Amino acid sequence: RVICDFLCSGQQEVDLAVQSSKEAYKSWSRLSGSERGRILLEAARLIREQREDIAIVESINTGKPISESRVDVDTAWQAVEYYAGIAGTLAGQHIQLSGGSFAYTRREPLGVCVGIGAWNYPFQIACWKSAPALACGNAMIFKPSPLTPLTAVMLAEIYTQAGAPNGLFNVVQGAVETGNVLCQHTDVAKVSFTGSVPTGIKIMETVAKSVKHITLELGGKSPLVIFSDCDLENAVKGAMLANFLSQGEVCSNGTRVFVHNDILSKFVEKVVAKTKAIKIGDPLLEDTQMGGLINRPHLDRVLSYVKQAKEQGAAVLCGGDRFVPDDPNLKDGYFMNPCVLGNCKDEMTCVKEEIFGPVMSVLAFDTEDEVIERANNTNLGLAAGVFTRDVTRAHRMAAALEAGTCFINNYNVSPVEIPFGGYKMSGFGKENGIATTEYYTQLKSVYVEMGDPQCSF
């Protein structure tokens, strides 16, 4: 159903947003880090206070269960709080040189930054991008996905209520055209994008023309490797977390589940039973475990991947079809039964391409060397996971897997303290952790001569 109507921002609206952000940046960048931190702390408090309201809007807009939306809001305020603490610690370096001369470095903000969000974690992404940007002294213009435009506006209101200057965090609405105007704008210093690989490539081409800073957090086709010596119950939980959060619409999902042949049948039996037991329905009900996919075209696309997998020889062990809830009010919803595919081979489309839905592909393996080679045989590298009781093997695997994040005996946990970002075509730059401050600042070197210049002229 229609939730709201909004107008797409064009050149004029973007120009106004950039102008107001430039004005806010002048005063904001002159504040001390501690002064900025106090405002961010207040914003974090307001997010906690409005947690339930934000979570409800997020679930209505994305289709994800309310229990997940609450967690998303929690990770959002934790990010804002974390960077509030970091704001006052940003510092350069003093370098002593010969003859009493010295140099120092200054870590300075970039200016007006653009954040472009995805539709699967709208509020969380808005906070993950804006919190470090603002902590470092920048202003941000944020464009949410046109499929999920609502909660970014709630965040803008919260920043204003917390005491941020008007225009420091601006929201513009729109689709590709609006994004292009933002990326091409001469007064934008940086673009941080979360979304698909094809869109990321286009954004990179656009910003290259004006040599802007850029962070890309793109798609994944991540491997989850389960060895025979694992705690099987935990491995099954890990596979569920790696495939079915947010209806499977998660970029870091471990959708290629490699299981050692010795435990393959036991693993499949347990994971299929758990998948069949997932409660699908109204995302605002407390016991709902899976809601609806983002829209009808996306649902059709995910279902077509299952159909193609079957044609290519995969076995549909459960799910993979539309789900119609008993509630007549939900009969037109974009629900599907979560799917486990068996008998998968590396060359199948379902194994090679990102499906971005609740579809798990199970593959068998025999040796560690074999599975490392197969796991890395992809042009994406966002995440990876391994379940084993062997601590040396766990660290060997973490070192060998070509991915920006590797989980050992868990999956899809993203504390704000840990940098998050991909290898290969999954993008570059980091979100979260102290590392992110490097991507929202630029380093200036200052040389101070304490004697007389040595001049050959």
C-alpha positions as CSV (number, residue, x, y, z in Angstrom):
1,R,0.0,0.0,0.0
2,V,1.1,3.6,-0.5
3,I,2.7,5.0,2.7
4,C,3.4,8.5,1.5
5,D,4.1,10.6,-1.6
6,F,7.3,12.6,-2.0
7,L,8.8,14.8,-4.7
8,C,12.2,14.0,-6.3
9,S,14.8,16.7,-5.8
10,G,16.2,18.2,-9.0
11,Q,19.1,20.5,-9.7
12,Q,17.5,23.5,-7.8
13,E,16.8,21.5,-4.6
14,V,20.2,20.0,-4.7
15,D,21.8,23.4,-5.1
16,L,19.8,24.7,-2.1
17,A,20.9,21.7,0.0
18,V,24.5,22.1,-0.9
19,Q,24.4,25.8,-0.2
20,S,22.8,25.3,3.2
21,S,25.3,22.5,4.0
22,K,28.2,24.8,3.1
23,E,26.9,27.4,5.5
24,A,26.5,24.8,8.3
25,Y,30.0,23.4,7.6
26,K,31.6,26.8,8.2
27,S,30.4,26.9,11.8
28,W,30.5,23.2,12.5
29,S,34.1,22.7,11.3
30,R,35.3,25.5,13.6
31,L,33.9,23.7,16.7
32,S,36.2,21.6,18.8
33,G,35.8,17.8,18.5
34,S,34.4,17.8,22.1
35,E,31.8,20.4,21.2
36,R,30.7,18.3,18.2
37,G,30.7,15.2,20.3
38,R,28.3,16.7,22.8
39,I,25.7,17.3,20.1
40,L,26.2,13.8,18.7
41,L,25.7,12.4,22.2
42,E,22.4,14.2,22.4
43,A,21.4,12.9,19.0
44,A,22.2,9.3,20.2
45,R,20.0,9.9,23.3
46,L,17.1,11.1,21.1
47,I,17.4,8.1,18.9
48,R,17.2,5.8,21.9
49,E,14.2,7.8,23.2
50,Q,12.4,7.5,19.8
51,R,13.5,3.9,19.2
52,E,10.0,2.3,18.9
53,D,8.6,5.0,16.6
54,I,11.6,4.7,14.3
55,A,11.5,0.9,14.3
56,I,7.8,0.8,13.4
57,V,8.3,3.1,10.4
58,E,11.3,1.1,9.4
59,S,9.4,-2.2,9.4
60,I,6.4,-0.7,7.6
61,N,8.7,0.7,4.9
62,T,11.1,-2.3,4.5
63,G,9.0,-5.2,5.4
64,K,11.5,-6.6,8.0
65,P,10.3,-7.8,11.4
66,I,9.9,-5.3,14.1
67,S,12.4,-7.3,16.3
68,E,15.1,-6.7,13.6
69,S,14.2,-3.0,13.1
70,R,14.7,-2.4,16.8
71,V,18.2,-4.0,16.6
72,D,18.9,-1.8,13.5
73,V,17.9,1.3,15.5
74,D,20.1,0.2,18.4
75,T,23.1,-0.3,16.1
76,A,22.4,3.2,14.7
77,W,22.4,5.1,18.0
78,Q,25.5,3.1,19.1
79,A,27.3,4.4,16.0
80,V,26.3,8.0,16.7
81,E,27.4,7.6,20.4
82,Y,30.7,5.9,19.3
83,Y,31.7,8.7,17.0
84,A,30.6,11.3,19.5
85,G,33.4,9.8,21.7
86,I,35.9,9.8,18.9
87,A,35.2,13.4,17.8
88,G,37.4,14.8,20.6
89,T,40.3,12.4,20.0
90,L,41.0,13.3,16.3
91,A,44.6,14.6,16.2
92,G,47.6,14.9,13.9
93,Q,51.3,14.0,14.6
94,H,54.3,15.9,15.7
95,I,57.6,15.1,13.8
96,Q,60.9,16.3,15.2
97,L,63.5,17.2,12.5
98,S,67.2,18.2,12.6
99,G,68.3,21.6,13.9
100,G,65.2,22.1,16.0
101,S,62.9,22.3,13.0
102,F,59.8,20.3,13.2
103,A,56.7,19.4,11.3
104,Y,53.1,18.5,12.3
105,T,50.1,17.1,10.5
106,R,46.5,18.3,10.7
107,R,43.6,16.0,10.2
108,E,41.0,18.3,8.5
109,P,37.4,17.7,7.3
110,L,36.6,17.4,3.7
111,G,33.6,19.7,3.5
112,V,30.2,18.7,2.1
113,C,29.9,15.0,1.9
114,V,27.2,13.0,0.1
115,G,25.7,9.8,1.5
116,I,23.7,7.5,-0.8
117,G,21.8,4.8,1.1
118,A,20.4,1.4,0.3
119,W,16.9,0.2,1.0
120,N,17.6,-2.8,3.2
121,Y,19.0,-0.9,6.3
122,P,17.8,2.7,5.7
123,F,18.1,4.2,9.2
124,Q,21.2,2.3,10.1
125,I,23.1,3.2,6.9
126,A,22.1,6.9,7.4
127,C,23.7,6.8,10.8
128,W,26.7,4.8,9.8
129,K,27.5,7.4,7.2
130,S,26.5,10.6,8.9
131,A,28.0,9.9,12.4
132,P,31.7,9.7,11.4
133,A,31.2,12.4,8.8
134,L,29.8,14.9,11.3
135,A,32.3,13.8,14.0
136,C,35.2,14.7,11.7
137,G,33.7,18.2,11.1
138,N,32.0,17.6,7.7
139,A,28.4,18.4,6.7
140,M,26.4,15.7,4.9
141,I,23.6,15.5,2.3
142,F,22.0,12.2,2.4
143,K,19.9,10.6,-0.3
144,P,17.9,7.5,0.9
145,S,16.7,4.9,-1.6
146,P,13.4,6.0,-3.2
147,L,12.0,2.7,-1.9
148,T,12.7,3.7,1.7
149,P,12.6,7.5,2.0
150,L,11.1,7.9,5.5
151,T,13.5,7.3,8.4
152,A,16.3,9.5,7.0
153,V,14.0,12.4,7.5
154,M,13.4,11.3,11.1
155,L,17.2,11.3,11.6
156,A,17.5,14.8,10.1
157,E,14.9,16.1,12.6
158,I,16.8,14.4,15.5
159,Y,20.1,16.0,14.5
160,T,18.3,19.4,14.5
161,Q,16.7,18.7,17.9
162,A,20.1,17.8,19.2
163,G,21.5,21.2,18.4
164,A,23.2,20.7,15.0
165,P,23.2,23.8,12.8
166,N,20.5,23.9,10.1
167,G,21.7,22.3,7.0
168,L,24.4,20.2,8.6
169,F,22.5,17.0,7.8
170,N,20.3,17.5,4.7
171,V,18.0,14.9,3.1
172,V,17.2,15.0,-0.6
173,Q,14.8,12.5,-2.1
174,G,15.0,10.9,-5.5
175,A,16.3,8.2,-7.7
176,V,19.1,7.9,-10.2
177,E,18.7,11.4,-11.6
178,T,19.0,13.0,-8.2
179,G,22.0,10.9,-7.4
180,N,23.7,12.0,-10.6
181,V,23.2,15.7,-9.7
182,L,24.7,15.1,-6.3
183,C,27.7,13.2,-7.6
184,Q,28.4,15.8,-10.3
185,H,28.1,18.9,-8.0
186,T,31.3,20.9,-7.9
187,D,30.9,21.8,-4.2
188,V,30.6,18.1,-3.0
189,A,33.9,16.8,-1.7
190,K,33.1,13.1,-1.1
191,V,30.5,10.5,-2.0
192,S,29.8,7.4,0.2
193,F,27.6,4.9,-1.5
194,T,26.0,1.6,-0.4
195,G,24.3,-0.5,-3.1
196,S,24.8,-2.6,-6.1
197,V,28.0,-3.2,-8.0
198,P,26.7,-1.8,-11.3
199,T,25.5,1.4,-9.6
200,G,28.7,1.7,-7.7
201,I,30.7,1.5,-11.0
202,K,28.6,4.3,-12.5
203,I,29.0,6.5,-9.4
204,M,32.8,5.9,-9.5
205,E,32.9,7.0,-13.2
206,T,30.9,10.1,-12.4
207,V,33.0,11.3,-9.4
208,A,36.2,10.5,-11.2
209,K,35.6,13.5,-13.5
210,S,35.9,15.9,-10.6
211,V,38.3,13.7,-8.5
212,K,36.1,13.4,-5.4
213,H,36.8,11.2,-2.5
214,I,34.7,8.1,-2.6
215,T,33.7,5.1,-0.4
216,L,31.9,2.2,-2.0
217,E,30.1,-0.6,0.0
218,L,28.8,-2.9,-2.7
219,G,27.4,-6.4,-3.2
220,G,28.7,-9.7,-2.0
221,K,28.5,-13.4,-2.7
222,S,30.1,-14.5,0.5
223,P,31.3,-18.0,1.4
224,L,30.5,-19.7,4.8
225,V,32.7,-22.7,5.4
226,I,31.6,-25.4,7.8
227,F,34.1,-28.0,8.9
228,S,33.3,-31.4,10.3
229,D,34.8,-30.6,13.7
230,C,32.4,-27.6,14.2
231,D,29.7,-27.4,16.9
232,L,26.9,-28.4,14.5
233,E,24.1,-26.6,16.3
234,N,26.1,-23.4,16.2
235,A,27.0,-23.9,12.5
236,V,23.3,-24.2,11.7
237,K,22.5,-21.0,13.6
238,G,25.4,-19.3,11.7
239,A,24.0,-20.4,8.3
240,M,20.5,-19.1,9.3
241,L,22.0,-15.7,10.3
242,A,24.0,-15.7,7.1
243,N,21.0,-16.1,4.9
244,F,17.7,-15.1,6.4
245,L,18.0,-11.8,8.2
246,S,15.9,-9.1,6.6
247,Q,14.4,-11.6,4.2
248,G,17.9,-12.4,2.9
249,E,18.3,-8.8,1.6
250,V,21.7,-8.3,3.2
251,C,24.9,-7.6,1.2
252,S,27.2,-9.5,3.5
253,N,25.1,-12.7,3.5
254,G,27.0,-16.0,3.4
255,T,24.9,-17.4,0.6
256,R,27.5,-20.0,-0.5
257,V,27.4,-22.5,2.4
258,F,30.3,-25.0,2.0
259,V,29.7,-28.0,4.2
260,H,32.3,-30.8,4.7
261,N,31.0,-34.1,3.2
262,D,31.3,-35.9,6.5
263,I,28.5,-33.8,8.1
264,L,26.6,-32.7,5.0
265,S,23.5,-34.8,5.5
266,K,23.2,-33.9,9.2
267,F,23.7,-30.3,8.5
268,V,21.1,-30.2,5.6
269,E,18.5,-32.1,7.8
270,K,18.9,-29.5,10.6
271,V,19.0,-26.4,8.5
272,V,16.0,-27.4,6.4
273,A,13.9,-28.1,9.6
274,K,14.9,-24.7,11.0
275,T,14.1,-22.9,7.7
276,K,10.7,-24.6,7.4
277,A,9.9,-23.4,10.9
278,I,10.5,-19.7,10.2
279,K,7.3,-17.7,10.9
280,I,6.4,-15.4,8.0
281,G,3.9,-12.7,8.2
282,D,3.0,-9.2,9.5
283,P,6.3,-7.5,10.3
284,L,4.7,-5.6,13.2
285,L,3.8,-8.8,15.1
286,E,6.3,-9.7,17.8
287,D,6.6,-13.4,16.8
288,T,7.2,-12.7,13.1
289,Q,10.6,-13.9,12.0
290,M,10.4,-12.9,8.3
291,G,8.4,-10.2,6.6
292,G,7.9,-9.3,2.9
293,L,10.5,-8.5,0.3
294,I,11.0,-4.9,-0.7
295,N,8.7,-4.8,-3.8
296,R,7.1,-7.0,-6.4
297,P,9.8,-6.8,-9.1
298,H,12.4,-7.9,-6.6
299,L,10.3,-10.8,-5.4
300,D,9.8,-11.9,-9.0
301,R,13.6,-11.7,-9.5
302,V,14.4,-13.8,-6.5
303,L,11.8,-16.4,-7.4
304,S,13.3,-16.5,-11.0
305,Y,16.7,-17.4,-9.5
306,V,15.2,-20.4,-7.7
307,K,13.5,-21.5,-10.9
308,Q,16.7,-21.2,-12.8
309,A,18.6,-23.1,-10.1
310,K,16.2,-26.0,-10.4
311,E,16.6,-26.0,-14.2
312,Q,20.4,-26.1,-13.8
313,G,20.2,-29.2,-11.5
314,A,19.9,-27.8,-8.0
315,A,17.5,-29.5,-5.6
316,V,14.9,-27.3,-3.9
317,L,15.0,-28.8,-0.4
318,C,12.4,-26.3,0.9
319,G,10.7,-23.1,0.1
320,G,11.4,-21.0,-3.0
321,D,7.8,-20.1,-3.7
322,R,5.4,-17.4,-2.9
323,F,3.8,-17.3,0.6
324,V,0.3,-16.1,1.1
325,P,-0.5,-15.3,4.8
326,D,-3.8,-16.2,6.3
327,D,-4.5,-12.6,7.1
328,P,-6.6,-11.3,4.1
329,N,-5.0,-7.8,4.6
330,L,-1.6,-9.3,3.7
331,K,-2.7,-11.4,0.7
332,D,-1.0,-9.1,-1.8
333,G,2.2,-8.8,0.2
334,Y,5.6,-9.7,-1.3
335,F,6.2,-12.7,0.8
336,M,8.1,-15.9,-0.1
337,N,9.0,-19.1,1.7
338,P,12.7,-19.1,2.5
339,C,14.6,-21.5,0.3
340,V,17.5,-24.0,0.8
341,L,19.1,-25.3,-2.4
342,G,21.0,-28.6,-2.3
343,N,23.1,-30.4,-4.9
344,C,24.7,-27.0,-5.9
345,K,27.7,-26.7,-8.1
346,D,30.2,-23.8,-8.3
347,E,29.2,-23.0,-11.9
348,M,25.5,-22.6,-11.2
349,T,24.0,-19.1,-11.5
350,C,22.6,-19.3,-8.0
351,V,26.1,-19.8,-6.7
352,K,27.8,-17.2,-8.8
353,E,25.4,-14.2,-8.7
354,E,24.0,-12.2,-5.8
355,I,20.3,-13.1,-5.3
356,F,19.6,-10.8,-2.4
357,G,16.8,-12.8,-1.1
358,P,16.1,-15.7,1.3
359,V,17.9,-18.3,-0.7
360,M,20.7,-20.5,0.7
361,S,23.0,-22.6,-1.6
362,V,24.6,-25.6,0.0
363,L,27.8,-27.0,-1.5
364,A,29.9,-30.0,-0.4
365,F,33.7,-30.0,0.0
366,D,36.4,-32.4,1.2
367,T,39.7,-30.5,1.9
368,E,40.7,-27.2,3.3
369,D,42.9,-26.3,0.3
370,E,40.0,-27.1,-2.0
371,V,37.4,-25.0,-0.2
372,I,39.7,-22.0,0.0
373,E,40.2,-22.0,-3.7
374,R,36.5,-22.4,-4.4
375,A,35.5,-19.8,-1.8
376,N,37.8,-17.2,-3.3
377,N,36.7,-18.0,-6.9
378,T,34.5,-14.9,-7.2
379,N,35.0,-11.2,-8.1
380,L,33.3,-10.1,-4.9
381,G,34.8,-10.1,-1.4
382,L,32.6,-8.4,1.1
383,A,32.5,-11.1,3.9
384,A,33.3,-14.7,4.7
385,G,32.8,-17.1,7.6
386,V,34.2,-20.3,9.1
387,F,32.9,-22.7,11.7
388,T,35.5,-25.0,13.3
389,R,36.7,-25.9,16.8
390,D,40.3,-25.9,15.5
391,V,41.7,-22.5,16.5
392,T,44.7,-22.7,14.2
393,R,42.5,-23.7,11.2
394,A,40.2,-20.8,12.0
395,H,43.0,-18.3,11.8
396,R,44.5,-19.9,8.7
397,M,41.1,-19.6,7.0
398,A,40.6,-16.0,8.1
399,A,44.0,-15.2,6.6
400,A,43.4,-17.1,3.3
401,L,39.8,-15.9,2.6
402,E,39.7,-12.9,0.3
403,A,37.1,-10.8,2.1
404,G,36.9,-7.5,4.0
405,T,35.3,-9.2,7.0
406,C,35.7,-12.7,8.2
407,F,33.5,-14.2,10.9
408,I,34.8,-17.2,13.0
409,N,32.0,-19.3,14.7
410,N,29.4,-16.6,14.1
411,Y,28.0,-14.6,11.2
412,N,26.5,-11.1,10.3
413,V,27.5,-9.5,13.6
414,S,28.7,-5.9,13.0
415,P,29.7,-4.0,16.1
416,V,30.4,-0.4,15.4
417,E,33.9,-0.7,16.6
418,I,34.9,-3.1,13.8
419,P,35.7,-1.6,10.3
420,F,33.3,-2.9,7.6
421,G,34.0,-2.9,3.9
422,G,34.9,-5.1,0.9
423,Y,37.7,-6.5,-1.2
424,K,37.7,-6.8,-5.0
425,M,34.4,-5.6,-6.6
426,S,32.7,-5.4,-3.3
427,G,34.2,-1.9,-3.0
428,F,36.8,0.0,-1.0
429,G,37.0,2.3,1.9
430,K,35.6,1.4,5.4
431,E,32.6,2.1,7.4
432,N,32.6,1.8,11.2
433,G,35.7,1.7,13.5
434,I,38.3,4.3,13.9
435,A,39.5,3.5,10.4
436,T,36.5,5.4,8.9
437,T,37.8,8.8,10.2
438,E,40.6,8.4,7.5
439,Y,37.9,8.4,4.8
440,Y,36.1,11.6,6.1
441,T,39.3,13.6,6.7
442,Q,42.3,14.8,4.7
443,L,45.8,15.1,6.1
444,K,47.8,18.3,5.9
445,S,51.5,18.5,6.6
446,V,53.0,21.6,8.0
447,Y,56.8,22.2,8.0
448,V,58.2,24.7,10.6
449,E,61.8,26.0,10.0
450,M,63.5,27.0,13.2
451,G,66.7,28.2,11.6
452,D,67.7,29.8,8.3
453,P,66.7,28.3,5.0
454,Q,69.5,26.6,3.1
455,C,69.5,28.3,-0.3
456,S,71.8,27.5,-3.2
457,F,71.0,30.7,-5.1
